[in-house]
Amino acid sequence: FLPSTPINIFQLTRSDSEQFRIPNFDIILDNFSRMNGRSLTQQLQSTFTITRTALEAFEFQKFMADKHNPGAIGILDLYPLKYGALIMLDSALSFSMLEMMLGASADVDSPHLDRRLTPIELNILKTVIADACTDLDKAFAPLLELKTVLIKLENNARLVSIVEPEAEVIVGTFLVKAGTYSGEIHLVFPFATLEPLR
């Protein structure tokens, strides 16, 4: 006889995993990462790869409190879903994309600036976020017809509030690479936004 270990099939999904609460949501996020990678490649004329690295649940206030220098924060309306969502480009990715949009090569060392984005820089990044909204609509298309609109771009996490501070949010984290540039994108969905899709 071969050695064996009994398992409980009802505990195969980890308790901290959100995938059992919103089945196949990871597939939607993976579709978004592929589509957004293609969009950025076409828009910025450099090869982008985007990989989902995490899918986690947080309390909204605690998640935002950890983002001291978040880069660009896009507040999104996900019609017809309620409460909206956030797309957050970390500081490194925000400045790297600005460099590329203004003509720098992706093979040049990525800039490391310890400051907030200016209103002009946020305005330049609007086209990148608008493309991400279109890609989000395409990723959700198998479930529902979504119309995602960028309401506002912010550079300060303390000024952003889409749900109550203690509300649960589901965060998809993506690693973005282009040449020597790299950074992270966070998609932040209140659980109440996604609950109708269960």
Secondary structure, 3 states (H helix, E strand, C coil): CCCCCCCCHHHCCCCCCCCCCCCCHHHHHHHHHHHHHHHHHHHHCCCCEEEEEEEEEEEHHHHHHCCCCCCEEEEEEEECCCCCEEEEECHHHHHHHHHHHCCCCCCCCCCCCCCCCCHHHHHHHHHHHHHHHHHHHHHHCCCCCCEEEEEEEECCHHHCCCCCCCCEEEEEEEEEEECCEEEEEEEEEEHHHHHHHC
